[in-house]
């Protein structure tokens, strides 16, 4: 009986993806300690906020970055957490993780900025001054 040899003579464990890690990337992901995709996302998010006629797709395409990255950066900008943005740019925290973590904070900051003095006083009455001080002021100190 004639035996056939398979076309792929390597075992699945020997197959390596791409070049097997022998070559460097042609396009570095980090330059001067800054994550390039995060910088592009920050620029796209700022462009989106500055140009009211732009949509997310246009902003993301103009900076060659994904829409999800732009949305995550918009969330961080809305949360007004500049130290986190610096950590994302500095390649310490992934963009999408930081954006996910700041969703609730961004909503709180937006609601606070949209409220007036009467709304804030009613909010403080509703939750009580002790809770306001113990849960919002003391942890920030």
C-alpha angles and dihedrals in degrees: 000000000000115000120213124216115219119245091235105057095177122090118243091253092057095053111100127198113247116327096345093249095295097123133054122243114268090220115043118222094208125043124179089352093303126116104236096207090053091050091050091048091051091050091048092049092050091047089051091052093046096047111057093187093059124093126207093262092054093048093047094046093048090057097036095239134121122269090236090059091050091049091049091050091048088054091052091048090050090050088055091222103148094169091059091048089053090050090050092049089046090057094245097115128031115247098235094045091052092047092051091048093052099049096098093040090052091052091049093048092047092049091048093049091048093050126087130218094273092052091050092049091050090049091051090049092049096054097028132243094263093055091045093053097039098046103032111025104032097051090051092057 
